[in-house]
Amino acid sequence: MERCQICGKRPEYEGMVNLTVGENEPPEIMCKDCYNKYASDMYGIDNYTDFEKEKVFTDCDGIEHSFIIEKTIHPMSIGWEAKEYLGEGKIGYSFEVFQELEESSINAINRLYKKIEKGLSKKFIEKSESFGRKFCTLKDNVAEGRIEWDDNYDGEVPKFIIDGQEFTLHDLGKMMMSCEGWNFRLEIIEPTEWIKEDYISGKLPLNYIELDDKMQEGYKYLYDGNLTDTIKVWLDTWNILMDEMKKVSAKTFREFDDVFKGTQFVTNWVNDFENSLLTIVSNSKDPEILDSYGKIRIDFNKFVLDFLEDDDELTAENAKRAIAETYFMMGNIKKGEELFEAHLNEDPNWGWGWIGWSDQYWLDTWKSPDFKKGEALLLRALNNPGVRDREDIVERLLDLYNESDQTEKLKKFNAMLNNKDKVLKKEKIGRNEPCPCGSGKKYKKCCGA
């Protein structure tokens, strides 16, 4: 294997990355560590490195499997892979997940670990020996694994990795011949999806399978950009979730996650549902759409507040802010103001509450901006010595001055911050334009959030 042109190391397992930095320039060959550092700087993504690069898991037969954990930073996500290297270029078990940029790396790694544990909890091939001959059969007439290139056939015919071991197409065909005359169903899924052994073994009740399938159906619509059908499916999902939580007396989403063990953590799915509602409401001027989906968003976030742990303050704050700002979007300014006022009287140190309230008058409005009201709220927040997220409030105030072309106030405020030689000059970025950080997301859902 070649050496990394940055650090000079020759990785034992990880593949190299060929990176073309400039046009007409030869590509640089980097190891994964150097590439991730480069990519994190370029995309403005945190390069989390405090994770175990080798970890051992035990399968259902008590056999230990050692996995190398690898990370790759992409412009819009982070890929995590766990591979079992067997020597001679062979890979046994292999699992991967993708981390959304707003998700913590620790949570993504835990999802990867959970996926490994599920993948090792069941074997699909049963081996036996009779009269000196060895046989392999399919347990429960089901097999799950990975499709790989087979050098013996120049890639024209694949080989299969099942239970972490190689099987040729001929091997698999012999096992299937015990079911001659039966029908079969072939399903090919991308590697980031869960292995469905819980469904096959009956560990999950039928309603949990329905709940999980409904969640995934919504994600398919979401990835296709079809928010209308995403929300339609997820409203049904929500009703199923409420019924199932009631059956097991789960008082919070976290409690139910311990029982559910589905493809997605319920807590993550709730955030994705809220983001979908926000997108469709904030991007529409149609009164009927605003009224219909606005009411759904308000009711949804009210329910969310009833199922949070006491220490989940961030989600609770986001839900309160979502409800209040939705009233503004629907044109009920009085109700929105009453809610923000009540929340901030209860917790005057809630920095993003002040920011959210201020935004309604100049940043998140389709109407003529009222910069004076927005400024007054941010200054009220800064006058509170105990306010949280003070730097974000200052940043938003500078944005306001820049957006409203109040150059003198911009200079004065920078001077107060001991930046007399640095006058902030920001490019005006539309809320629905791509974020300049390179994440690929809209500005309002990334650095402008």
Protein Blocks (a to p, Z undefined) as FASTA:
>chain_A
ZZdfklopacfklccddddfbghiacddddfklmmmmmmmmnopacdfbbcfbdcdddfk
opacdddddddddfkbccddddddebjhiacbdddddddfkbcfklmmmmmmmmmmmmmm
pcfbdcddeehiacdddehhiacddddddfklnomaccddeehiacdfklmmmmmmmmgo
iacddddddfkbccfklmmnomacfklmmmmmmmmmmmmmmmnopaklmmmmmmmmmmmm
mmmmmmnopabfklmmmmnopmbdfklmmmmmmmmmmmmmmmpcbfklmmmmmmmmmmmm
mmmmmmccfklmmlmmmmmmmmmmmmmmnopamlmmmmmmmmmmmmmmlmklmmmmmmmm
mmmccbdcdfklmmmmmmmmmmpmkbghklmmmmmmmmmmmmnopaklmmmmmmmnopak
lccddddddfkbccfklnopafklmmmZZ
